[in-house]
Amino acid sequence: MSEINNVSEEKVEVRSLPRIGSKAPDFEAVTTHGTIKLSDYKDSWLILFSHPTDFTPVCTTEFVGFQKIYPQLREMNTELLGLSIDSVHSHIAWVRNIKKNFDVDIEFPVIADLDMNVAGKYGMIMPEESSTEASRAVFVIDDKQVVRAIIYYPLSTGRNMDEMVRLVTALQATDKHSIATPADWKKGDKVIVPPATTTELAEERANDDSLECIDWYLCKKDL
Amino acid sequence: MTCVNDKGQLSPTQRKLLEVIDNNSLSIEKISEQTGLPMFKVRSNLREMNQNGIILEQDGLYRINP
């Protein structure tokens, strides 16, 4: 799934992103923890995220942030896997530098995607911004290896770690309870009951005292 | 990427895997549970050790190549 665009008279290959609900593109990649395949993560949830470059300030704060949420994610059967267009030796040196400067051990693997194989498959390169660095992409992949959510940030802006945890929590709650989650939902808040699909069900819903209904199409309940 | 270092030794993770497998035939889930290692790490290391002939796999169970 690719096309050739003319950008500044140079031919740059632009690949489209995997879509939400599609099977996550398979890969085998060299990482700081050895060679890893996407299929190694089956039965676990995975946050696959890219960063532009090792040894840069915003990325360093993000790595410290990702490591801080890693134990919480692991309790949610969710793994982290980083990626950038750097060598594994650069990753190792950077991870050791983070340990030295921040006293933080980066425990998750980081893909050394020098040939841009994985970044290409996941559309992590935004050529108009940089053709040699990955943007700040996040792919939430579920335990059946399906893409469930995608977040993109530009090079200049660090991501929000609470949102990563909130997003996975919400997706897992949706799977477990067949519900949806409202804006700014957090664990413990009321959830949204799927809207009624017939007038009969709408009437029943409107009169259901166990639900908190603003109207027939917007009803909430406790989990 | 080889699982042995320049002295021909296995990585600490792989030594841990061998200790747990010992004389048994174990599933990935069981090995993960007994080592405390995440499943992805058990899978990727066992695959490498299988390719190097250190570990054998049959019907999803892993044992040391005698």
Contacts between the chains, C-beta under 8 A, distances in Angstrom:
chain1	res1	chain2	res2	distance
A	30	B	1	6.1
A	33	B	41	6.5
A	33	B	44	7.1
A	34	B	1	5.4
A	34	B	3	7.2
A	34	B	11	7.9
A	34	B	44	5.7
A	34	B	45	6.9
A	34	B	48	6.5
A	35	B	1	5.3
A	35	B	44	6.4
A	35	B	47	8.0
A	35	B	48	6.7
A	36	B	40	6.6
A	36	B	44	4.9
A	37	B	43	7.9
A	37	B	44	7.1
A	37	B	47	7.7
A	39	B	43	7.7
A	40	B	39	7.6
A	40	B	40	4.2
A	40	B	41	7.9
A	40	B	43	4.2
A	40	B	44	4.9
A	40	B	47	7.7
A	41	B	39	7.8
A	41	B	40	4.9
A	43	B	39	6.5
A	44	B	38	7.4
A	44	B	39	6.0
A	44	B	40	6.5
A	74	B	38	7.2
A	79	B	38	6.2
A	79	B	40	5.9
